[in-house]
Amino acid sequence: MTTTKFLDLPDGRLSYDDQGEGPLVVCVPAMIGLRSEFRHTTPLLVAAGFRVVTVDIRGMGEASVTWPAYGSGPTGHDLPALIRHLGAGPALVVGCSSGAGAAVVAAATAPELVAGIVLLSPFVRDAKGGLAMTLVRAAARIPGVAGALWKSHYVQMYPGVKPADFDQERARLAANLAQPGRGAVAKAYICDMTHAEAESLLPRVTAPTTVVMGTADPDFPDPAAEASWVAETLGGRLVMVEGAGHHPHAQAPAQVVAAIRELAGV
């Protein structure tokens, strides 16, 4: 059992776990996700000799609820502050979905603090999403339904074989979304988030990059095409995880950790 740590920023409070010793890896979950999203990769990385920090994004987990803005851009600007606070950079930043967009923003705006980025199921531009995500966005504008919709969509993000603890993690997420104010946060992420800042900063990223995408990711009309575009744009390596959905690190943690280790050179 780890003890939650906190970082107070001008706009709110972040929460994070800090485990292991060695080169720093900062893990950023997907939108409306919890830092426990990395529960299967963290012990493997710690065993491999890394210091692993998993952070809750704005408004989720144990982070404070009310922030002036949510999304990959704001989170990307939170990450350098966290890395400076940890005093162990430069860090390898691993981000999923909108967390990947945040990793791009951090790498472009604070290159001295980012040694490399691993982009899992990356949303780094406002590309057209898959049908499931399009329907979720439309329905989430109805007051009070964003949290419930996301709990339903969460199942769709895991095609094929789910992690053994999938039901427990989904229950943990549902409990978090039931807390006061979290539903409004979910609506803000679903309806208002843009990745325009991340896309505009792609040419400024110089950090070594690996892109990891599940072949069955339902959040992209053509997962392989989007992953290839991101990898080519950033001059990075591409890893496709057969049969995985939007959280490949939960469905294929060993394969994702191998990609992280290869980028880190260990």
Secondary structure, 3 states (H helix, E strand, C coil): CCCCEEEEECCEEEEEEEECCCCEEEEECCCCCCHHHHCCHHHHHHHCCCEEEEECCCCCCCCCCCCCCCCHHHHHHHHHHHHHHHCCCCEEEEEECHHHHHHHHHHHHCHHHEEEEEEECCCCCCCCCCHHHHHHHHHHCCCCCHHHHHHHHHHHCCCCCCCCCHHHHHHHHHHHHCCCCHHHHHHHHHHHCCCHHHHHHHHHCCCCEEEEEECCCCCCCCHHHHHHHHHHHHCCEEEEECCCCCCHHHHCHHHHHHHHHHHHCC
